Amino acid sequence: MAKVLRCREVGVDCDFEAKGDSVEEIMRQAEKHAKEDHGMDSIPPELLEKVNKAIHDE
């Protein structure tokens, strides 16, 4: 079953969605997106916790 993460679900006003077969795949996409679109060198720990909780089956 595919997994999904949406920026809006972690409180960010952004339409980005990451979809993949594993949490690791989603996290790679999220890290790239955070850097390219939100200017983050890394995802802060408090946001990372929200991201992990927001990843769910589609």
Residue frames as a rotation matrix with the C-alpha (Angstrom) as fourth column:
MET 1
0.584 0.811 0.000 0.00
0.811 -0.584 0.000 0.00
0.000 0.000 -1.000 0.00
ALA 2
-0.114 -0.616 0.779 1.34
0.565 -0.686 -0.459 3.43
0.817 0.388 0.427 -0.92
LYS 3
0.019 0.019 -1.000 2.21
0.929 -0.369 0.010 5.95
-0.369 -0.929 -0.025 1.78
VAL 4
0.199 0.116 0.973 1.68
0.619 -0.785 -0.033 9.70
0.760 0.609 -0.228 1.56
LEU 5
-0.252 -0.249 -0.935 2.81
0.845 -0.527 -0.088 12.88
-0.471 -0.813 0.344 3.31
ARG 6
0.337 0.391 0.857 1.29
0.717 -0.696 0.036 16.31
0.610 0.602 -0.515 2.72
CYS 7
-0.726 -0.646 0.236 2.95
0.388 -0.668 -0.635 19.54
0.568 -0.370 0.735 3.88
ARG 8
-0.203 0.733 0.649 -0.44
-0.507 -0.646 0.570 20.89
0.838 -0.213 0.503 4.93
GLU 9
0.650 0.503 -0.569 -0.83
0.130 0.664 0.736 18.00
0.748 -0.553 0.367 7.38
VAL 10
-0.002 -0.692 -0.722 2.21
0.980 0.143 -0.141 19.22
0.201 -0.708 0.677 9.32
GLY 11
0.467 0.371 -0.803 1.00
0.655 -0.755 0.032 22.82
-0.595 -0.540 -0.595 9.45
VAL 12
-0.633 -0.703 -0.324 2.82
0.222 -0.566 0.794 24.25
-0.741 0.430 0.515 6.43
ASP 13
0.432 0.787 -0.440 0.88
-0.200 -0.392 -0.898 26.31
-0.879 0.476 -0.012 3.87
CYS 14
-0.506 -0.669 -0.545 2.11
-0.786 0.096 0.611 24.25
-0.356 0.737 -0.574 0.90
ASP 15
0.547 0.806 -0.225 0.51
-0.814 0.450 -0.367 21.85
-0.194 0.384 0.903 -1.59
PHE 16
-0.364 -0.789 -0.496 3.46
-0.852 0.497 -0.164 19.42
0.375 0.363 -0.853 -1.70
GLU 17
0.756 0.493 0.430 2.68
-0.606 0.776 0.175 15.70
-0.247 -0.393 0.886 -1.49
ALA 18
-0.477 -0.856 -0.200 5.24
-0.878 0.476 0.061 12.91
0.043 0.204 -0.978 -1.21
LYS 19
0.714 0.685 0.144 4.11
-0.680 0.728 -0.087 9.43
-0.164 -0.036 0.986 -2.19
GLY 20
-0.283 -0.835 -0.473 6.04
-0.839 0.454 -0.299 6.19
0.464 0.312 -0.829 -1.95
ASP 21
0.355 0.381 -0.854 6.15
-0.111 0.924 0.366 2.60
0.928 -0.036 0.370 -0.80
SER 22
0.115 -0.388 -0.915 8.15
0.899 0.432 -0.070 3.23
0.423 -0.814 0.398 2.38
VAL 23
0.863 0.119 -0.491 8.72
0.400 -0.754 0.521 5.82
-0.308 -0.646 -0.698 5.08
GLU 24
-0.077 -0.985 -0.155 12.33
0.490 -0.173 0.855 6.09
-0.869 -0.011 0.496 3.91
GLU 25
-0.450 -0.021 0.893 11.24
0.886 -0.138 0.443 6.95
0.114 0.990 0.081 0.37
ILE 26
0.626 0.746 0.227 8.83
0.667 -0.663 0.340 9.59
0.404 -0.062 -0.913 1.69
MET 27
0.676 -0.413 -0.611 11.54
0.376 -0.520 0.767 11.09
-0.634 -0.748 -0.196 3.92
ARG 28
-0.429 -0.838 0.337 13.99
0.736 -0.108 0.668 11.39
-0.524 0.535 0.663 1.01
GLN 29
-0.159 0.470 0.868 11.36
0.808 -0.443 0.388 13.31
0.567 0.764 -0.310 -0.96
ALA 30
0.820 0.528 -0.220 10.47
0.545 -0.604 0.582 15.46
0.175 -0.597 -0.783 2.06
GLU 31
0.257 -0.817 -0.516 14.11
0.547 -0.317 0.775 16.36
-0.796 -0.482 0.366 2.76
LYS 32
-0.617 -0.451 0.645 14.67
0.781 -0.249 0.573 17.36
-0.097 0.857 0.506 -0.86
HIS 33
0.178 0.800 0.573 11.45
0.725 -0.500 0.474 19.39
0.666 0.331 -0.669 -0.87
ALA 34
0.772 0.092 -0.629 12.30
0.582 -0.501 0.641 21.12
-0.257 -0.860 -0.440 2.42
LYS 35
-0.198 -0.943 -0.267 15.68
0.583 -0.332 0.742 22.17
-0.788 -0.009 0.615 1.04
GLU 36
-0.728 -0.165 0.666 14.58
0.684 -0.246 0.687 23.22
0.050 0.955 0.292 -2.45
ASP 37
-0.121 0.822 0.557 11.22
0.542 -0.415 0.731 24.84
0.832 0.390 -0.395 -1.69
HIS 38
0.868 0.481 -0.126 11.47
0.344 -0.397 0.851 25.94
0.359 -0.782 -0.510 1.94
GLY 39
0.390 -0.799 0.459 15.18
-0.387 -0.594 -0.706 26.77
0.836 0.098 -0.540 2.16
MET 40
0.787 -0.088 0.611 15.89
-0.574 0.258 0.777 24.33
-0.226 -0.962 0.153 5.01
ASP 41
-0.200 -0.913 -0.354 19.33
-0.911 0.306 -0.275 22.73
0.360 0.268 -0.894 5.23
SER 42
-0.890 0.049 -0.454 17.75
0.172 0.957 -0.233 20.04
0.423 -0.285 -0.860 7.40
ILE 43
0.141 0.988 0.071 14.37
0.043 -0.078 0.996 19.35
0.989 -0.137 -0.053 8.94
PRO 44
-0.441 -0.299 0.847 14.32
-0.758 -0.381 -0.529 20.62
0.481 -0.875 -0.058 12.56
PRO 45
-0.979 -0.044 -0.200 13.65
0.054 0.887 -0.458 17.89
0.197 -0.459 -0.866 15.17
GLU 46
-0.566 0.824 -0.030 10.23
-0.116 -0.115 -0.987 19.25
-0.816 -0.555 0.160 16.20
LEU 47
0.093 0.571 -0.816 9.10
-0.945 -0.208 -0.253 19.33
-0.314 0.794 0.520 12.54
LEU 48
-0.637 -0.413 -0.651 10.64
-0.610 0.787 0.098 15.92
0.472 0.459 -0.753 11.88
GLU 49
-0.914 0.358 0.194 8.46
0.071 0.610 -0.789 14.47
-0.400 -0.707 -0.582 14.63
LYS 50
-0.043 0.936 -0.349 5.35
-0.476 -0.327 -0.817 15.98
-0.878 0.131 0.460 13.00
VAL 51
-0.115 -0.081 -0.990 6.43
-0.988 0.113 0.106 14.68
0.103 0.990 -0.093 9.59
ASN 52
-0.924 -0.302 -0.235 6.89
-0.279 0.952 -0.127 11.13
0.262 -0.051 -0.964 10.89
LYS 53
-0.661 0.738 0.136 3.46
0.124 0.287 -0.950 11.19
-0.740 -0.611 -0.281 12.53
ALA 54
0.039 0.716 -0.697 1.82
-0.639 -0.518 -0.569 12.59
-0.768 0.467 0.437 9.38
ILE 55
-0.676 -0.288 -0.678 3.03
-0.716 0.474 0.513 9.83
0.174 0.832 -0.527 7.03
HIS 56
-0.178 0.699 0.693 0.10
-0.478 0.554 -0.682 7.49
-0.860 -0.452 0.236 6.48
ASP 57
-0.673 0.045 0.738 -1.28
0.529 0.727 0.438 4.90
-0.517 0.685 -0.513 4.08
GLU 58
-0.858 0.323 -0.398 -3.05
-0.491 -0.744 0.454 6.40
-0.150 0.585 0.797 1.11
